[in-house]
Amino acid sequence: MNTLIIYFFKAISAFAALYIFYRLLLHRDTFFREKRFAIMLGFLFALLHPLIDISSWIEKNEPVVIVAQSIGTTLPEIVIGGEAPSTTLSTQEILVLAYCIVAAFLLIRILWQSISVLLLAFRGHKKKINGFTVINLPEGTAPFSFFGMIFLNTYDYSNMDLEEILHHEGVHVRQFHTLDVIFAELVCSLFWINPTTWLMKRHMRENLAYLADNDVLNSGFDPKSYQY
């Protein structure tokens, strides 16, 4: 239990450092592709670095051990008499249980949303447009993509608008942006109490949208028309 809590707080600290680094150095950067990989690497580092154990390295380096011993304090040994184990949950265990319940609810919500999209794809009318699988949505529903599928109502848009939207969503499909989004959602579910994970998820989604927009504009579409 204590090991898990230590990992949890180390990961939260790393996410906070990642957010500060992003806001100070990358937030206004227009290298969207590089920012995408930087954000993903930051997420992976925050998750994996608490698992790195450097104790064996410290033990092999005598100067480090000497310094550690010089600043350390030896506490007197305290012998605690044996007592019958308590059958009631401690405050720490109750908090951990409550935390896990919220995390489980958020994970189930992600699963349910993914299943709902797959059911929509299974039941919806499909057709191929510009090489993409397009599933027709009810009138007035905003377009979106999910892995290799694009969801939109083709009758809601003019031919030019449809081309722009298909190109935009096609970038999300070709570059597998759904993986980034689901990964960020899973991280936020596990570290839901940490606000910086939610902020980084928002920045990730914004950057993916800018990445797709930039590709559309570089393909020759009219900027004013696309903006409207």
URGINOR-V728366 format. One record per pair of residues at least 24 apart in sequence whose ideal C-beta (glycine too) atoms are under 7 Angstrom apart, sorted by sequence separation. I is the first residue (numbers start at 1). J is the second residue. If there is no record, write none. Layout:
# URGINOR-V728366
i	j
I	J
I	J
This chain:
# URGINOR-V728366
i	j
18	42
145	169
180	204
181	205
148	173
143	169
145	172
18	46
121	149
145	173
180	208
117	146
14	45
15	46
120	151
147	178
177	208
14	46
146	178
145	178
132	166
11	46
14	49
11	47
130	166
172	208
129	166
132	170
11	50
10	50
171	211
172	212
132	173
171	212
7	50
168	212
171	215
168	213
168	216
167	216
164	216
167	219
164	221
164	226
160	225
110	185
110	186
110	189
107	189
106	189
103	189
106	192
103	190
103	192
102	192
99	193
40	180
43	187
39	200
39	203
39	204
39	207
36	207
35	207
36	208
32	207
36	211
15	191
19	196
22	200
32	210
33	211
12	191
15	194
32	211
11	191
16	196
19	199
15	196
19	200
22	203
12	194
15	197
18	200
32	214
15	200
